[in-house]
Amino acid sequence: QVQFVESGGGLVQAGGSLRLSCAASGRTLSDYAIGWFRQAPGKEREFVGAIRWRDGSTYSTDSVKGRFTISRDNAKNTVYLQMNSLKPEDTAVYYCAAAIEIWFGVPERSRYDYWGQGTQVTVSS
């Protein structure tokens, strides 16, 4: 069992930056890939990217590539989503989630077993 606590969301102007944190507890993440998803009002939850805990490999979708960076801190058992050059269309609730590492980079929500509670990101124009 893995529990996540997310933090770092808020209100930011377009062009600004935020860093989201996803702190894990319950078990080691060495066998997992941690994904980030987001859900805007009235839309389906969308895969943003992921990191494979074992070696730190990352994957990002084209919509955020070059602007968002995923990283991890082994000592803190925490994954980060650094978001730069934010746009109003990035406004959403952001979630982290864990899947066994064979599903690294896979966007299907059903592959992810454990989810955080979400944190709101609002980008004003």
Protein Blocks (a to p, Z undefined) as FASTA:
>chain_A
ZZdddehiacddehiacddddddehiacklpccddddddehiacddfbdcdfknopacdd
fklgokaccdddfklopacdddehiafklgccdddddddfklgoiabfklpmbdcebjad
dddZZ
